[in-house]
Amino acid sequence: MTHRIAVYVRDGLLAMELGIVHRLFGQARSDSGDALYEVITCTDVPGPVRTDSDIRILVERGLEAVAEADTVIVPASDVDYETDLAAASALFDAVSSQRLASICTGAFVLAAAGRLDGKRATTHWKSAACFAELYPQVLLDPNVLYTEDGNVLTAAGEASGIDLCLHMIRQDFGAAVANRVARGTVVPPQRSGGQAQYIDTPVPRTHSTSTADAQEWALRNLGSALSVEDLARHQAMSVRTFSRRFVAEVGVSPARWIVAQRVQRSRELLENTDLTIERIAHDTGFGTATSLRNQLAAELGVSPSAYRATFRVGGDAPITRHRQILDLE
């Protein structure tokens, strides 16, 4: 069965965010080319909806689409700060176990509906102070790209909405499908949700000040023991300078980045090869099957064998609800 996504839009919709959801999930295909998602757009009262630009969109679905969806996504609007509590609560009256997600200030709607109470969430850094004042019961983290707390996910802004969509696709259908979508969209296949929202120097000005060579070298040598000293030496920098430059460019520490790349490579090998868990652990630099098992449990909440059983390319149809992966343990 295809996974149905309802995108709830309101007056003042940020049109780019609606396009992100339709484009990314719409590109997700099985090995045989079948669509893995059905994406529908809905609003309070079907009809024209104003966007933040000089265009309007015609939305034909009402709120009944929310109750029928597996995932409900709320993109931002230029009226999110004025979200009506009663309207927001009514919107989610029909929502029970569905996965909920927001992009940018769409988090205001989830918070107004009480769906973020006691949960970790994020929103655009420009709106963080207002959000914290309005919803002190939410565990706001304004410094990350996206968050996941149970079945509720939030993204910080337009670009991190891409990261969040790819993250959900990766959860639902595995890294291979998410990577194909990323390639089709010409975006990086994965940025960690814990990466900083704002990076001082996202694009290095000169080759001499970049850590790109060290990153490429590390990706070619993930199976080897890698230290910050190794990367700094390869880039011909001191450890202190390299670490500072790396965080400025990438948004996370070198050590954290290496672990993320090893987890990503492990997922790809589990999906696309018949290599043993021990061999994959060796080839990705985790060393032992126990270490790989611990890392996947920490990052994904599943064992390597459970992940492979769910997302093995050419095997049975993948489980589309990521929570069900836990049933395979």
Long-range contacts (C-beta under 8 A, 24 or more apart in sequence): 1-320, 2-35, 2-36, 2-37, 2-38, 2-320, 3-36, 3-37, 3-38, 3-70, 3-71, 3-172, 3-320, 3-321, 4-37, 4-38, 4-40, 4-68, 4-69, 4-70, 4-71, 5-37, 5-38, 5-39, 5-40, 5-69, 5-70, 5-71, 5-72, 5-73, 6-40, 6-41, 6-42, 6-61, 6-65, 6-66, 6-68, 6-69, 6-71, 6-72, 6-73, 7-39, 7-40, 7-41, 7-42, 7-72, 7-73, 7-74, 7-75, 8-42, 8-43, 8-63, 8-66, 8-72, 8-73, 8-74, 8-91, 8-109, 9-41, 9-42, 9-43, 9-49, 9-57, 9-59, 9-75, 9-77, 10-43, 10-44, 10-49, 10-77, 10-79, 10-109, 11-49, 11-50, 11-77, 11-79, 12-50, 12-51, 12-52, 12-77, 12-78, 12-79, 12-80, 13-49, 13-50, 13-51, 13-52, 13-57, 13-75, 13-76, 13-77, 14-51, 14-52, 14-75, 14-76, 14-77, 14-78, 14-104, 14-158, 15-51, 15-52, 15-53, 15-55, 15-57, 16-158, 17-75, 17-76, 17-103, 17-104, 17-106, 17-158, 17-161, 18-57, 18-75, 20-75, 20-103, 20-158, 20-161, 20-162, 20-165, 21-73, 21-75, 21-103, 21-161, 21-165, 23-185, 24-162, 24-165, 24-166, 24-169, 24-181, 24-185, 25-165, 25-169, 27-180, 27-181, 27-184, 27-185, 28-169, 28-173, 28-177, 28-178, 28-180, 28-181, 29-177, 29-180, 30-173, 30-177, 30-317, 31-313, 31-314, 36-169, 36-172, 36-173, 36-177, 36-320, 40-65, 40-69, 42-66, 44-87, 44-91, 52-77, 52-78, 63-91, 63-94, 66-91, 66-92, 66-94, 66-95, 66-98, 67-94, 67-95, 69-98, 70-98, 70-99, 70-320, 70-321, 71-98, 71-99, 71-100, 71-101, 71-168, 72-98, 72-99, 72-100, 72-101, 73-100, 73-101, 73-102, 73-103, 73-106, 74-100, 74-101, 74-102, 74-103, 74-106, 74-107, 74-109, 74-110, 75-102, 75-103, 75-104, 75-106, 75-161, 76-102, 76-103, 76-104, 76-105, 76-106, 76-124, 77-105, 77-106, 80-105, 80-106, 80-108, 80-109, 80-127, 81-105, 81-108, 81-127, 81-130, 83-108, 83-109, 83-112, 84-112, 85-112, 85-113, 88-112, 88-113, 89-113, 89-114, 97-151, 98-151, 99-151, 99-152, 99-153, 99-168, 99-321, 99-322, 100-151, 100-152, 100-153, 101-152, 101-153, 101-154, 101-155, 101-164, 101-168, 102-153, 102-154, 102-155, 103-155, 103-157, 103-158, 103-160, 103-161, 103-164, 104-155, 104-156, 104-157, 104-158, 104-161, 105-131, 106-154, 107-131, 107-154, 108-134, 108-135, 110-152, 110-154, 111-135, 111-138, 115-152, 116-152, 116-154, 119-149, 119-150, 119-152, 120-147, 120-149, 121-147, 121-149, 121-152, 121-154, 122-146, 122-147, 122-154, 122-155, 122-156, 122-197, 123-154, 123-156, 124-156, 124-157, 124-197, 125-156, 125-157, 125-197, 125-198, 142-197, 143-196, 143-197, 144-193, 144-194, 144-195, 144-196, 144-197, 145-191, 145-192, 145-193, 145-194, 145-195, 145-196, 145-197, 146-193, 147-193, 148-193, 151-323, 156-197, 157-197, 160-191, 160-197, 162-187, 163-190, 163-191, 163-193, 164-193, 166-190, 167-193, 168-322, 170-267, 171-322, 172-318, 172-319, 172-320, 172-321, 172-322, 173-311, 173-318, 173-320, 174-267, 174-271, 174-310, 174-311, 174-313, 174-318, 175-264, 175-267, 175-268, 175-271, 175-311, 176-268, 176-271, 176-272, 176-311, 176-313, 179-268, 189-264, 190-260, 190-264, 191-251, 192-252, 192-256, 192-257, 192-260, 194-252, 194-256, 195-250, 195-251, 195-252, 196-251, 196-252, 199-248, 199-249, 199-250, 199-251, 200-248, 201-248, 201-249, 202-249, 204-249, 209-245, 210-245, 210-249, 211-235, 211-237, 211-242, 211-245, 211-246, 211-249, 211-250, 214-242, 214-246, 215-250, 215-257, 218-258, 218-261, 219-261, 222-258, 222-261, 222-262, 222-265, 222-283, 222-284, 222-285, 223-282, 223-283, 223-284, 223-285, 224-285, 225-285, 226-258, 226-285, 228-254, 228-255, 258-285, 259-295, 262-286, 262-295, 263-295, 263-296, 263-299, 263-300, 266-292, 266-295, 266-296, 266-304, 267-307, 267-311, 270-304, 270-307, 270-308, 270-311, 270-312, 271-308, 271-311, 271-312, 271-313, 272-313, 277-304, 277-305, 280-304, 300-325, 301-325, 301-326, 302-326, 302-328, 302-329, 303-329
